[in-house]
């Protein structure tokens, strides 16, 4: 990937992701379904950098076991072609077992909003498969995104 450009944000985190050739539709735009993948990659990279991973079939932390309860997106301007873009995300609301992320997919200079939306995570207990509270370790990292 190219050198990361600095986008100044008041809250949350900006993670660069790459739009690949196979992300494009027949018009040469990033296909609408790939925006969800870009957000997934940005969130995964951020949380893995903070010690929350899934490797060799093992969760590094119980908070990695979660379900996406909601995903919404509003498309604003197409990404035309391959290259780096930025995903800006933050936690809008943090509840007992729920985290509500708001996100924007931006040009690297931050001047164009390609898409925006929200995604809701629910922490799931691995044994009961029911919602369960986030751990203190999760809260420590999540506070950096509030």
Secondary structure, 3 states (H helix, E strand, C coil): CCCCCCCCCCCCEEEEEEECHHHECCCCEECCCHHHHHHHHHHHHHHHHCCCCEECCEECCHHHCEEEEEEEEEECCCCECCEEEEEEEEEEEECCCEEEEEEEEECCCCCCEEEEEEEEEEEECCCCCCECCCCHHHHHHHHHHC
